[in-house]
Amino acid sequence: MDVLIISSSPNIDGLTAACAAAATEGVQLGGGKAEEIRLNDLGVDMCHACGNGWGTCQKEHECQEVDDFQSLHARIKQADAYVMVTPVYWGDLSESAKAFTDRLRRCEATRGEESSLSNKPVIGVAAAGGSGNGTLPCLTNMERWIQHVRARAYDLLAVRRWSRDYMLEAIRAASQTMVQEYLLSEEKNS
Ligand SMILES: Cc1cc2nc3c(=O)[nH]c(=O)nc-3n(C[C@H](O)[C@H](O)[C@H](O)COP(=O)(O)O)c2cc1C
């Protein structure tokens, strides 16, 4: 199972990074292949809402703004599952996560059931390293995005500074179980 861990914090050793590392460990423990993609290392600009609101995303399901989004979109199509880890900023996803999810949603939600993410499991993680407030609206927005691209919310997890240790365990366990379930169902279907 090819799992992309998509993280979206500028910090390389913060709470988000620890959550992504736990997801990587879980995927590997389950027997899957994990690759972390740090959105802040890429150049993925915000959606420009081309034309009168829709660009090529509506009919061609590709984004006409050319930057690192195109190669990332191609990689997304290949993967079997995703762990989306965002720091909580203002009770929402971080800016790099928003830019990426906005553009991907436009390309994939417009494909309906043919979405490249259709029925693929997603674990969403909201890392709230400040007050601890805002995880619920952040995860609500993530859940809505998952529904729009026709993926499956396997789990949605909130992590706070003081819940860090036991929630890292939960991320590890969720990622491991997601992979094991997938591999078992592949085995049954073969
Ligand atoms: C612009 C901004 C907004 C933030 N808003 C929140 C918030 O609403 N709730 C919260 O608990 N922490 C908030 N934080 C703190 C981040 O969630 C915290 O830095 C978190 O640990 C991010 O992950 P990191 O350790 O990878 O940076 C905010 C941080 C920034 C930079």
The ligand as a Gaussian input file, in Angstrom:
#p B3LYP/6-31G(d) Opt

LIG

0 1
 C       -0.811000      31.891000      12.270000
 C       -0.948000      30.882000      13.375000
 C       -2.193000      30.599000      13.908000
 C       -2.320000      29.671000      14.930000
 N       -3.584000      29.346000      15.393000
 C       -3.702000      28.389000      16.339000
 C       -4.987000      27.968000      16.802000
 O       -6.034000      28.414000      16.347000
 N       -5.031000      27.021000      17.783000
 C       -3.899000      26.461000      18.327000
 O       -3.984000      25.625000      19.202000
 N       -2.695000      26.824000      17.866000
 C       -2.559000      27.763000      16.910000
 N       -1.320000      28.090000      16.430000
 C       -0.168000      27.337000      16.930000
 C        0.114000      26.185000      16.003000
 O       -0.964000      25.276000      15.953000
 C        1.372000      25.525000      16.529000
 O        2.456000      26.291000      16.124000
 C        1.455000      24.112000      16.093000
 O        2.378000      23.472000      16.914000
 C        1.857000      24.032000      14.670000
 O        2.619000      22.955000      14.407000
 P        4.185000      23.062000      14.339000
 O        4.670000      22.672000      15.684000
 O        4.488000      22.122000      13.264000
 O        4.505000      24.477000      13.995000
 C       -1.174000      29.023000      15.436000
 C        0.088000      29.296000      14.890000
 C        0.202000      30.194000      13.854000
 C        1.574000      30.443000      13.252000

